[in-house]
């Protein structure tokens, strides 16, 4: 039910972890986010092509 949001949040958290120096954790979390995204879209995704916008597009609505 919340896969889209989880994928996006996991990707963003991986960026924070990477910036803070936890590269191994960031890499693992980013891989999980990419796997979830691939499952949602039904097609494999390459890491090199992904941006934050790709994960933002998964979320259909925003609330304040």
CHARMM-style PDB file with segment names, atoms N, HN, CA, C and O in Angstrom:
ATOM      1  N   UNK     1       0.809  -1.196   0.000  1.00  0.00      PROA
ATOM      2  CA  UNK     1       0.000   0.000   0.000  1.00  0.00      PROA
ATOM      3  C   UNK     1       0.860   1.273   0.000  1.00  0.00      PROA
ATOM      4  O   UNK     1       0.532   2.253  -0.669  1.00  0.00      PROA
ATOM      5  N   UNK     2       1.947   1.244   0.747  1.00  0.00      PROA
ATOM      6  HN  UNK     2       2.214   0.448   1.290  1.00  0.00      PROA
ATOM      7  CA  UNK     2       2.805   2.423   0.853  1.00  0.00      PROA
ATOM      8  C   UNK     2       4.155   2.230   0.155  1.00  0.00      PROA
ATOM      9  O   UNK     2       5.122   2.930   0.452  1.00  0.00      PROA
ATOM     10  N   UNK     3       4.206   1.288  -0.759  1.00  0.00      PROA
ATOM     11  HN  UNK     3       3.421   0.718  -1.000  1.00  0.00      PROA
ATOM     12  CA  UNK     3       5.475   0.986  -1.428  1.00  0.00      PROA
ATOM     13  C   UNK     3       6.094   2.202  -2.095  1.00  0.00      PROA
ATOM     14  O   UNK     3       7.309   2.391  -2.027  1.00  0.00      PROA
ATOM     15  N   UNK     4       5.279   3.029  -2.737  1.00  0.00      PROA
ATOM     16  HN  UNK     4       4.292   2.875  -2.792  1.00  0.00      PROA
ATOM     17  CA  UNK     4       5.808   4.190  -3.441  1.00  0.00      PROA
ATOM     18  C   UNK     4       6.507   5.143  -2.481  1.00  0.00      PROA
ATOM     19  O   UNK     4       7.611   5.619  -2.745  1.00  0.00      PROA
ATOM     20  N   UNK     5       5.837   5.414  -1.357  1.00  0.00      PROA
ATOM     21  HN  UNK     5       4.939   5.028  -1.142  1.00  0.00      PROA
ATOM     22  CA  UNK     5       6.406   6.319  -0.365  1.00  0.00      PROA
ATOM     23  C   UNK     5       7.644   5.717   0.287  1.00  0.00      PROA
ATOM     24  O   UNK     5       8.613   6.423   0.569  1.00  0.00      PROA
ATOM     25  N   UNK     6       7.607   4.407   0.523  1.00  0.00      PROA
ATOM     26  HN  UNK     6       6.821   3.834   0.294  1.00  0.00      PROA
ATOM     27  CA  UNK     6       8.758   3.731   1.129  1.00  0.00      PROA
ATOM     28  C   UNK     6       9.962   3.783   0.196  1.00  0.00      PROA
ATOM     29  O   UNK     6      11.086   4.017   0.641  1.00  0.00      PROA
ATOM     30  N   UNK     7       9.735   3.567  -1.080  1.00  0.00      PROA
ATOM     31  HN  UNK     7       8.822   3.377  -1.442  1.00  0.00      PROA
ATOM     32  CA  UNK     7      10.828   3.638  -2.052  1.00  0.00      PROA
ATOM     33  C   UNK     7      11.453   5.030  -2.054  1.00  0.00      PROA
ATOM     34  O   UNK     7      12.676   5.167  -2.029  1.00  0.00      PROA
ATOM     35  N   UNK     8      10.622   6.047  -2.084  1.00  0.00      PROA
ATOM     36  HN  UNK     8       9.628   5.936  -2.105  1.00  0.00      PROA
ATOM     37  CA  UNK     8      11.121   7.427  -2.112  1.00  0.00      PROA
ATOM     38  C   UNK     8      11.864   7.764  -0.830  1.00  0.00      PROA
ATOM     39  O   UNK     8      12.961   8.321  -0.872  1.00  0.00      PROA
ATOM     40  N   UNK     9      11.271   7.429   0.311  1.00  0.00      PROA
ATOM     41  HN  UNK     9      10.380   6.977   0.345  1.00  0.00      PROA
ATOM     42  CA  UNK     9      11.886   7.730   1.601  1.00  0.00      PROA
ATOM     43  C   UNK     9      13.199   6.977   1.771  1.00  0.00      PROA
ATOM     44  O   UNK     9      14.166   7.531   2.293  1.00  0.00      PROA
ATOM     45  N   UNK    10      13.242   5.735   1.342  1.00  0.00      PROA
ATOM     46  HN  UNK    10      12.456   5.285   0.919  1.00  0.00      PROA
ATOM     47  CA  UNK    10      14.470   4.946   1.433  1.00  0.00      PROA
ATOM     48  C   UNK    10      15.573   5.558   0.582  1.00  0.00      PROA
ATOM     49  O   UNK    10      16.729   5.618   1.002  1.00  0.00      PROA
ATOM     50  N   UNK    11      15.219   6.008  -0.604  1.00  0.00      PROA
ATOM     51  HN  UNK    11      14.281   5.959  -0.945  1.00  0.00      PROA
ATOM     52  CA  UNK    11      16.208   6.642  -1.478  1.00  0.00      PROA
ATOM     53  C   UNK    11      16.753   7.918  -0.834  1.00  0.00      PROA
ATOM     54  O   UNK    11      17.963   8.146  -0.828  1.00  0.00      PROA
ATOM     55  N   UNK    12      15.868   8.738  -0.300  1.00  0.00      PROA
ATOM     56  HN  UNK    12      14.885   8.553  -0.305  1.00  0.00      PROA
ATOM     57  CA  UNK    12      16.306   9.978   0.342  1.00  0.00      PROA
ATOM     58  C   UNK    12      17.161   9.698   1.570  1.00  0.00      PROA
ATOM     59  O   UNK    12      18.158  10.382   1.800  1.00  0.00      PROA
ATOM     60  N   UNK    13      16.782   8.703   2.358  1.00  0.00      PROA
ATOM     61  HN  UNK    13      15.972   8.147   2.171  1.00  0.00      PROA
ATOM     62  CA  UNK    13      17.569   8.347   3.535  1.00  0.00      PROA
ATOM     63  C   UNK    13      18.947   7.847   3.125  1.00  0.00      PROA
ATOM     64  O   UNK    13      19.932   8.114   3.814  1.00  0.00      PROA
ATOM     65  N   UNK    14      19.028   7.133   2.022  1.00  0.00      PROA
ATOM     66  HN  UNK    14      18.228   6.916   1.462  1.00  0.00      PROA
ATOM     67  CA  UNK    14      20.332   6.645   1.551  1.00  0.00      PROA
ATOM     68  C   UNK    14      21.252   7.810   1.188  1.00  0.00      PROA
ATOM     69  O   UNK    14      22.464   7.733   1.388  1.00  0.00      PROA
ATOM     70  N   UNK    15      20.680   8.877   0.660  1.00  0.00      PROA
ATOM     71  HN  UNK    15      19.696   8.940   0.497  1.00  0.00      PROA
ATOM     72  CA  UNK    15      21.487  10.053   0.343  1.00  0.00      PROA
ATOM     73  C   UNK    15      22.024  10.718   1.612  1.00  0.00      PROA
ATOM     74  O   UNK    15      23.165  11.178   1.643  1.00  0.00      PROA
ATOM     75  N   UNK    16      21.193  10.766   2.655  1.00  0.00      PROA
ATOM     76  HN  UNK    16      20.265  10.392   2.629  1.00  0.00      PROA
ATOM     77  CA  UNK    16      21.616  11.337   3.936  1.00  0.00      PROA
ATOM     78  C   UNK    16      22.715  10.478   4.553  1.00  0.00      PROA
ATOM     79  O   UNK    16      23.721  11.002   5.032  1.00  0.00      PROA
ATOM     80  N   UNK    17      22.524   9.163   4.543  1.00  0.00      PROA
ATOM     81  HN  UNK    17      21.707   8.737   4.154  1.00  0.00      PROA
ATOM     82  CA  UNK    17      23.529   8.257   5.097  1.00  0.00      PROA
ATOM     83  C   UNK    17      24.862   8.386   4.363  1.00  0.00      PROA
ATOM     84  O   UNK    17      25.927   8.369   4.981  1.00  0.00      PROA
ATOM     85  N   UNK    18      24.793   8.513   3.056  1.00  0.00      PROA
ATOM     86  HN  UNK    18      23.929   8.527   2.554  1.00  0.00      PROA
ATOM     87  CA  UNK    18      26.008   8.649   2.267  1.00  0.00      PROA
ATOM     88  C   UNK    18      26.752   9.937   2.627  1.00  0.00      PROA
ATOM     89  O   UNK    18      27.975   9.941   2.764  1.00  0.00      PROA
ATOM     90  N   UNK    19      26.007  11.011   2.777  1.00  0.00      PROA
ATOM     91  HN  UNK    19      25.014  11.007   2.666  1.00  0.00      PROA
ATOM     92  CA  UNK    19      26.604  12.296   3.134  1.00  0.00      PROA
ATOM     93  C   UNK    19      27.244  12.248   4.524  1.00  0.00      PROA
ATOM     94  O   UNK    19      28.265  12.890   4.769  1.00  0.00      PROA
ATOM     95  N   UNK    20      26.634  11.481   5.425  1.00  0.00      PROA
ATOM     96  HN  UNK    20      25.805  10.960   5.225  1.00  0.00      PROA
ATOM     97  CA  UNK    20      27.161  11.396   6.789  1.00  0.00      PROA
ATOM     98  C   UNK    20      28.298  10.383   6.923  1.00  0.00      PROA
ATOM     99  O   UNK    20      28.853  10.213   8.009  1.00  0.00      PROA
ATOM    100  N   UNK    21      28.641   9.718   5.838  1.00  0.00      PROA
ATOM    101  HN  UNK    21      28.190   9.856   4.956  1.00  0.00      PROA
ATOM    102  CA  UNK    21      29.780   8.813   5.846  1.00  0.00      PROA
ATOM    103  C   UNK    21      29.439   7.341   5.982  1.00  0.00      PROA
ATOM    104  O   UNK    21      30.349   6.512   5.996  1.00  0.00      PROA
ATOM    105  N   UNK    22      28.197   6.992   6.079  1.00  0.00      PROA
ATOM    106  HN  UNK    22      27.459   7.666   6.068  1.00  0.00      PROA
ATOM    107  CA  UNK    22      27.773   5.592   6.192  1.00  0.00      PROA
ATOM    108  C   UNK    22      27.510   5.026   4.799  1.00  0.00      PROA
ATOM    109  O   UNK    22      26.374   4.712   4.441  1.00  0.00      PROA
ATOM    110  N   UNK    23      28.567   4.907   4.036  1.00  0.00      PROA
ATOM    111  HN  UNK    23      29.490   5.162   4.326  1.00  0.00      PROA
ATOM    112  CA  UNK    23      28.452   4.537   2.623  1.00  0.00      PROA
ATOM    113  C   UNK    23      27.879   3.137   2.447  1.00  0.00      PROA
ATOM    114  O   UNK    23      27.056   2.915   1.559  1.00  0.00      PROA
ATOM    115  N   UNK    24      28.302   2.193   3.277  1.00  0.00      PROA
ATOM    116  HN  UNK    24      28.971   2.373   3.998  1.00  0.00      PROA
ATOM    117  CA  UNK    24      27.815   0.819   3.130  1.00  0.00      PROA
ATOM    118  C   UNK    24      26.307   0.737   3.389  1.00  0.00      PROA
ATOM    119  O   UNK    24      25.581   0.100   2.626  1.00  0.00      PROA
ATOM    120  N   UNK    25      25.840   1.373   4.453  1.00  0.00      PROA
ATOM    121  HN  UNK    25      26.430   1.891   5.073  1.00  0.00      PROA
ATOM    122  CA  UNK    25      24.405   1.392   4.746  1.00  0.00      PROA
ATOM    123  C   UNK    25      23.641   2.103   3.636  1.00  0.00      PROA
ATOM    124  O   UNK    25      22.559   1.669   3.239  1.00  0.00      PROA
ATOM    125  N   UNK    26      24.207   3.194   3.139  1.00  0.00      PROA
ATOM    126  HN  UNK    26      25.086   3.547   3.461  1.00  0.00      PROA
ATOM    127  CA  UNK    26      23.563   3.962   2.069  1.00  0.00      PROA
ATOM    128  C   UNK    26      23.421   3.119   0.816  1.00  0.00      PROA
ATOM    129  O   UNK    26      22.378   3.139   0.163  1.00  0.00      PROA
ATOM    130  N   UNK    27      24.455   2.389   0.483  1.00  0.00      PROA
ATOM    131  HN  UNK    27      25.302   2.373   1.013  1.00  0.00      PROA
ATOM    132  CA  UNK    27      24.422   1.549  -0.715  1.00  0.00      PROA
ATOM    133  C   UNK    27      23.354   0.472  -0.595  1.00  0.00      PROA
ATOM    134  O   UNK    27      22.624   0.209  -1.550  1.00  0.00      PROA
ATOM    135  N   UNK    28      23.260  -0.153   0.575  1.00  0.00      PROA
ATOM    136  HN  UNK    28      23.853   0.060   1.351  1.00  0.00      PROA
ATOM    137  CA  UNK    28      22.261  -1.201   0.790  1.00  0.00      PROA
ATOM    138  C   UNK    28      20.848  -0.631   0.725  1.00  0.00      PROA
ATOM    139  O   UNK    28      19.972  -1.223   0.095  1.00  0.00      PROA
ATOM    140  N   UNK    29      20.619   0.501   1.363  1.00  0.00      PROA
ATOM    141  HN  UNK    29      21.330   0.982   1.875  1.00  0.00      PROA
ATOM    142  CA  UNK    29      19.295   1.105   1.373  1.00  0.00      PROA
ATOM    143  C   UNK    29      18.894   1.588  -0.019  1.00  0.00      PROA
ATOM    144  O   UNK    29      17.735   1.453  -0.412  1.00  0.00      PROA
ATOM    145  N   UNK    30      19.846   2.149  -0.768  1.00  0.00      PROA
ATOM    146  HN  UNK    30      20.787   2.259  -0.449  1.00  0.00      PROA
ATOM    147  CA  UNK    30      19.565   2.599  -2.128  1.00  0.00      PROA
ATOM    148  C   UNK    30      19.195   1.415  -3.014  1.00  0.00      PROA
ATOM    149  O   UNK    30      18.297   1.518  -3.850  1.00  0.00      PROA
ATOM    150  N   UNK    31      19.884   0.294  -2.834  1.00  0.00      PROA
ATOM    151  HN  UNK    31      20.613   0.210  -2.155  1.00  0.00      PROA
ATOM    152  CA  UNK    31      19.565  -0.906  -3.616  1.00  0.00      PROA
ATOM    153  C   UNK    31      18.144  -1.390  -3.313  1.00  0.00      PROA
ATOM    154  O   UNK    31      17.423  -1.811  -4.217  1.00  0.00      PROA
ATOM    155  N   UNK    32      17.746  -1.327  -2.046  1.00  0.00      PROA
ATOM    156  HN  UNK    32      18.331  -0.985  -1.311  1.00  0.00      PROA
ATOM    157  CA  UNK    32      16.385  -1.709  -1.677  1.00  0.00      PROA
ATOM    158  C   UNK    32      15.358  -0.775  -2.318  1.00  0.00      PROA
ATOM    159  O   UNK    32      14.326  -1.223  -2.816  1.00  0.00      PROA
ATOM    160  N   UNK    33      15.649   0.521  -2.300  1.00  0.00      PROA
ATOM    161  HN  UNK    33      16.488   0.886  -1.895  1.00  0.00      PROA
ATOM    162  CA  UNK    33      14.739   1.498  -2.901  1.00  0.00      PROA
ATOM    163  C   UNK    33      14.598   1.258  -4.401  1.00  0.00      PROA
ATOM    164  O   UNK    33      13.500   1.344  -4.951  1.00  0.00      PROA
ATOM    165  N   UNK    34      15.695   0.962  -5.044  1.00  0.00      PROA
ATOM    166  HN  UNK    34      16.587   0.892  -4.598  1.00  0.00      PROA
ATOM    167  CA  UNK    34      15.674   0.713  -6.488  1.00  0.00      PROA
ATOM    168  C   UNK    34      14.900  -0.566  -6.797  1.00  0.00      PROA
ATOM    169  O   UNK    34      14.169  -0.629  -7.785  1.00  0.00      PROA
ATOM    170  N   UNK    35      15.058  -1.575  -5.960  1.00  0.00      PROA
ATOM    171  HN  UNK    35      15.651  -1.524  -5.157  1.00  0.00      PROA
ATOM    172  CA  UNK    35      14.323  -2.829  -6.147  1.00  0.00      PROA
ATOM    173  C   UNK    35      12.814  -2.601  -6.008  1.00  0.00      PROA
ATOM    174  O   UNK    35      12.028  -3.110  -6.806  1.00  0.00      PROA
ATOM    175  N   UNK    36      12.423  -1.840  -5.000  1.00  0.00      PROA
ATOM    176  HN  UNK    36      13.062  -1.426  -4.352  1.00  0.00      PROA
ATOM    177  CA  UNK    36      10.998  -1.534  -4.812  1.00  0.00      PROA
ATOM    178  C   UNK    36      10.468  -0.764  -6.016  1.00  0.00      PROA
ATOM    179  O   UNK    36       9.383  -1.057  -6.516  1.00  0.00      PROA
ATOM    180  N   UNK    37      11.237   0.222  -6.481  1.00  0.00      PROA
ATOM    181  HN  UNK    37      12.119   0.460  -6.074  1.00  0.00      PROA
ATOM    182  CA  UNK    37      10.825   1.021  -7.643  1.00  0.00      PROA
ATOM    183  C   UNK    37      10.660   0.141  -8.886  1.00  0.00      PROA
ATOM    184  O   UNK    37       9.702   0.287  -9.645  1.00  0.00      PROA
ATOM    185  N   UNK    38      11.608  -0.765  -9.076  1.00  0.00      PROA
ATOM    186  HN  UNK    38      12.387  -0.883  -8.460  1.00  0.00      PROA
ATOM    187  CA  UNK    38      11.533  -1.668 -10.230  1.00  0.00      PROA
ATOM    188  C   UNK    38      10.292  -2.549 -10.159  1.00  0.00      PROA
ATOM    189  O   UNK    38       9.647  -2.804 -11.176  1.00  0.00      PROA
ATOM    190  N   UNK    39       9.960  -3.012  -8.962  1.00  0.00      PROA
ATOM    191  HN  UNK    39      10.484  -2.804  -8.135  1.00  0.00      PROA
ATOM    192  CA  UNK    39       8.766  -3.834  -8.772  1.00  0.00      PROA
ATOM    193  C   UNK    39       7.500  -3.039  -9.075  1.00  0.00      PROA
ATOM    194  O   UNK    39       6.584  -3.542  -9.726  1.00  0.00      PROA
ATOM    195  N   UNK    40       7.455  -1.806  -8.604  1.00  0.00      PROA
ATOM    196  HN  UNK    40       8.199  -1.397  -8.076  1.00  0.00      PROA
ATOM    197  CA  UNK    40       6.284  -0.955  -8.835  1.00  0.00      PROA
ATOM    198  C   UNK    40       6.075  -0.720 -10.323  1.00  0.00      PROA
ATOM    199  O   UNK    40       4.956  -0.827 -10.824  1.00  0.00      PROA
ATOM    200  N   UNK    41       7.157  -0.398 -11.027  1.00  0.00      PROA
ATOM    201  HN  UNK    41       8.066  -0.311 -10.620  1.00  0.00      PROA
ATOM    202  CA  UNK    41       7.057  -0.070 -12.445  1.00  0.00      PROA
ATOM    203  C   UNK    41       7.030  -1.297 -13.345  1.00  0.00      PROA
ATOM    204  O   UNK    41       6.660  -1.205 -14.515  1.00  0.00      PROA
ATOM    205  N   UNK    42       7.422  -2.442 -12.802  1.00  0.00      PROA
ATOM    206  HN  UNK    42       7.724  -2.517 -11.851  1.00  0.00      PROA
ATOM    207  CA  UNK    42       7.403  -3.669 -13.587  1.00  0.00      PROA
ATOM    208  C   UNK    42       8.509  -3.771 -14.609  1.00  0.00      PROA
ATOM    209  O   UNK    42       8.381  -4.494 -15.597  1.00  0.00      PROA
ATOM    210  N   UNK    43       9.598  -3.052 -14.383  1.00  0.00      PROA
ATOM    211  HN  UNK    43       9.702  -2.465 -13.580  1.00  0.00      PROA
ATOM    212  CA  UNK    43      10.742  -3.142 -15.293  1.00  0.00      PROA
ATOM    213  C   UNK    43      12.022  -2.860 -14.520  1.00  0.00      PROA
ATOM    214  O   UNK    43      12.017  -2.091 -13.558  1.00  0.00      PROA
ATOM    215  N   UNK    44      13.122  -3.485 -14.943  1.00  0.00      PROA
ATOM    216  HN  UNK    44      13.126  -4.110 -15.724  1.00  0.00      PROA
ATOM    217  CA  UNK    44      14.396  -3.267 -14.254  1.00  0.00      PROA
ATOM    218  C   UNK    44      14.899  -1.833 -14.453  1.00  0.00      PROA
ATOM    219  O   UNK    44      14.608  -1.190 -15.463  1.00  0.00      PROA
ATOM    220  N   UNK    45      15.645  -1.359 -13.485  1.00  0.00      PROA
ATOM    221  HN  UNK    45      15.881  -1.881 -12.665  1.00  0.00      PROA
ATOM    222  CA  UNK    45      16.148   0.008 -13.527  1.00  0.00      PROA
ATOM    223  C   UNK    45      17.646   0.003 -13.299  1.00  0.00      PROA
ATOM    224  O   UNK    45      18.145  -0.742 -12.456  1.00  0.00      PROA
ATOM    225  N   UNK    46      18.360   0.821 -14.039  1.00  0.00      PROA
ATOM    226  HN  UNK    46      17.954   1.426 -14.724  1.00  0.00      PROA
ATOM    227  CA  UNK    46      19.795   0.957 -13.815  1.00  0.00      PROA
ATOM    228  C   UNK    46      20.052   2.112 -12.851  1.00  0.00      PROA
ATOM    229  O   UNK    46      19.380   3.142 -12.904  1.00  0.00      PROA
ATOM    230  N   UNK    47      21.009   1.930 -11.994  1.00  0.00      PROA
ATOM    231  HN  UNK    47      21.555   1.094 -11.952  1.00  0.00      PROA
ATOM    232  CA  UNK    47      21.304   2.904 -10.944  1.00  0.00      PROA
ATOM    233  C   UNK    47      21.799   4.224 -11.518  1.00  0.00      PROA
ATOM    234  O   UNK    47      21.464   5.285 -10.992  1.00  0.00      PROA
ATOM    235  N   UNK    48      22.566   4.181 -12.559  1.00  0.00      PROA
ATOM    236  HN  UNK    48      22.838   3.319 -12.986  1.00  0.00      PROA
ATOM    237  CA  UNK    48      23.189   5.379 -13.118  1.00  0.00      PROA
ATOM    238  C   UNK    48      22.162   6.403 -13.605  1.00  0.00      PROA
ATOM    239  O   UNK    48      22.427   7.605 -13.596  1.00  0.00      PROA
ATOM    240  N   UNK    49      21.010   5.932 -14.023  1.00  0.00      PROA
ATOM    241  HN  UNK    49      20.795   4.956 -14.030  1.00  0.00      PROA
ATOM    242  CA  UNK    49      20.014   6.820 -14.617  1.00  0.00      PROA
ATOM    243  C   UNK    49      19.078   7.461 -13.602  1.00  0.00      PROA
ATOM    244  O   UNK    49      18.341   8.383 -13.952  1.00  0.00      PROA
ATOM    245  N   UNK    50      19.086   7.000 -12.356  1.00  0.00      PROA
ATOM    246  HN  UNK    50      19.685   6.251 -12.072  1.00  0.00      PROA
ATOM    247  CA  UNK    50      18.107   7.460 -11.387  1.00  0.00      PROA
ATOM    248  C   UNK    50      18.484   8.790 -10.739  1.00  0.00      PROA
ATOM    249  O   UNK    50      19.647   9.066 -10.443  1.00  0.00      PROA
ATOM    250  N   UNK    51      17.454   9.590 -10.536  1.00  0.00      PROA
ATOM    251  HN  UNK    51      16.510   9.366 -10.777  1.00  0.00      PROA
ATOM    252  CA  UNK    51      17.615  10.850  -9.816  1.00  0.00      PROA
ATOM    253  C   UNK    51      16.526  10.926  -8.749  1.00  0.00      PROA
ATOM    254  O   UNK    51      15.646  10.067  -8.688  1.00  0.00      PROA
ATOM    255  N   UNK    52      16.591  11.936  -7.930  1.00  0.00      PROA
ATOM    256  HN  UNK    52      17.306  12.633  -7.980  1.00  0.00      PROA
ATOM    257  CA  UNK    52      15.572  12.133  -6.910  1.00  0.00      PROA
ATOM    258  C   UNK    52      14.193  12.317  -7.541  1.00  0.00      PROA
ATOM    259  O   UNK    52      13.191  11.874  -6.981  1.00  0.00      PROA
ATOM    260  N   UNK    53      14.141  12.964  -8.694  1.00  0.00      PROA
ATOM    261  HN  UNK    53      14.956  13.324  -9.148  1.00  0.00      PROA
ATOM    262  CA  UNK    53      12.870  13.171  -9.401  1.00  0.00      PROA
ATOM    263  C   UNK    53      12.191  11.852  -9.775  1.00  0.00      PROA
ATOM    264  O   UNK    53      10.964  11.760  -9.773  1.00  0.00      PROA
ATOM    265  N   UNK    54      12.985  10.843 -10.094  1.00  0.00      PROA
ATOM    266  HN  UNK    54      13.982  10.918 -10.096  1.00  0.00      PROA
ATOM    267  CA  UNK    54      12.421   9.533 -10.441  1.00  0.00      PROA
ATOM    268  C   UNK    54      11.646   8.944  -9.274  1.00  0.00      PROA
ATOM    269  O   UNK    54      10.635   8.271  -9.473  1.00  0.00      PROA
ATOM    270  N   UNK    55      12.110   9.192  -8.068  1.00  0.00      PROA
ATOM    271  HN  UNK    55      12.931   9.739  -7.906  1.00  0.00      PROA
ATOM    272  CA  UNK    55      11.409   8.691  -6.887  1.00  0.00      PROA
ATOM    273  C   UNK    55      10.270   9.619  -6.499  1.00  0.00      PROA
ATOM    274  O   UNK    55       9.250   9.163  -5.981  1.00  0.00      PROA
ATOM    275  N   UNK    56      10.429  10.911  -6.741  1.00  0.00      PROA
ATOM    276  HN  UNK    56      11.257  11.282  -7.162  1.00  0.00      PROA
ATOM    277  CA  UNK    56       9.334  11.850  -6.479  1.00  0.00      PROA
ATOM    278  C   UNK    56       8.117  11.521  -7.343  1.00  0.00      PROA
ATOM    279  O   UNK    56       6.976  11.661  -6.904  1.00  0.00      PROA
ATOM    280  N   UNK    57       8.370  11.088  -8.561  1.00  0.00      PROA
ATOM    281  HN  UNK    57       9.297  10.975  -8.919  1.00  0.00      PROA
ATOM    282  CA  UNK    57       7.279  10.764  -9.487  1.00  0.00      PROA
ATOM    283  C   UNK    57       6.438   9.578  -9.020  1.00  0.00      PROA
ATOM    284  O   UNK    57       5.306   9.410  -9.472  1.00  0.00      PROA
ATOM    285  N   UNK    58       6.973   8.765  -8.134  1.00  0.00      PROA
ATOM    286  HN  UNK    58       7.893   8.902  -7.767  1.00  0.00      PROA
ATOM    287  CA  UNK    58       6.219   7.615  -7.622  1.00  0.00      PROA
ATOM    288  C   UNK    58       5.096   8.028  -6.683  1.00  0.00      PROA
ATOM    289  O   UNK    58       4.097   7.322  -6.544  1.00  0.00      PROA
ATOM    290  N   UNK    59       5.268   9.181  -6.040  1.00  0.00      PROA
ATOM    291  HN  UNK    59       6.079   9.754  -6.153  1.00  0.00      PROA
ATOM    292  CA  UNK    59       4.288   9.618  -5.055  1.00  0.00      PROA
ATOM    293  C   UNK    59       3.210  10.424  -5.786  1.00  0.00      PROA
ATOM    294  O   UNK    59       3.496  11.425  -6.443  1.00  0.00      PROA
ATOM    295  N   UNK    60       1.971   9.962  -5.653  1.00  0.00      PROA
ATOM    296  HN  UNK    60       1.739   9.149  -5.118  1.00  0.00      PROA
ATOM    297  CA  UNK    60       0.890  10.544  -6.448  1.00  0.00      PROA
ATOM    298  C   UNK    60       0.328  11.837  -5.869  1.00  0.00      PROA
ATOM    299  O   UNK    60      -0.219  12.656  -6.607  1.00  0.00      PROA
ATOM    300  N   UNK    61       0.454  12.029  -4.573  1.00  0.00      PROA
ATOM    301  HN  UNK    61       0.898  11.364  -3.973  1.00  0.00      PROA
ATOM    302  CA  UNK    61      -0.060  13.265  -3.989  1.00  0.00      PROA
ATOM    303  C   UNK    61       0.789  13.653  -2.790  1.00  0.00      PROA
ATOM    304  O   UNK    61       1.480  12.826  -2.197  1.00  0.00      PROA
ATOM    305  N   UNK    62       0.718  14.923  -2.454  1.00  0.00      PROA
ATOM    306  HN  UNK    62       0.156  15.595  -2.936  1.00  0.00      PROA
ATOM    307  CA  UNK    62       1.502  15.466  -1.346  1.00  0.00      PROA
ATOM    308  C   UNK    62       0.536  16.137  -0.376  1.00  0.00      PROA
ATOM    309  O   UNK    62      -0.456  16.734  -0.794  1.00  0.00      PROA
ATOM    310  N   UNK    63       0.821  16.040   0.888  1.00  0.00      PROA
ATOM    311  HN  UNK    63       1.627  15.555   1.227  1.00  0.00      PROA
ATOM    312  CA  UNK    63      -0.002  16.721   1.886  1.00  0.00      PROA
ATOM    313  C   UNK    63       0.876  17.606   2.749  1.00  0.00      PROA
ATOM    314  O   UNK    63       2.074  17.362   2.889  1.00  0.00      PROA
ATOM    315  N   UNK    64       0.292  18.603   3.307  1.00  0.00      PROA
ATOM    316  HN  UNK    64      -0.682  18.801   3.192  1.00  0.00      PROA
ATOM    317  CA  UNK    64       1.058  19.522   4.153  1.00  0.00      PROA
ATOM    318  C   UNK    64       0.808  19.244   5.602  1.00  0.00      PROA
ATOM    319  OT1 UNK    64       1.369  19.919   6.466  1.00  0.00      PROA
TER     320      UNK     64
END
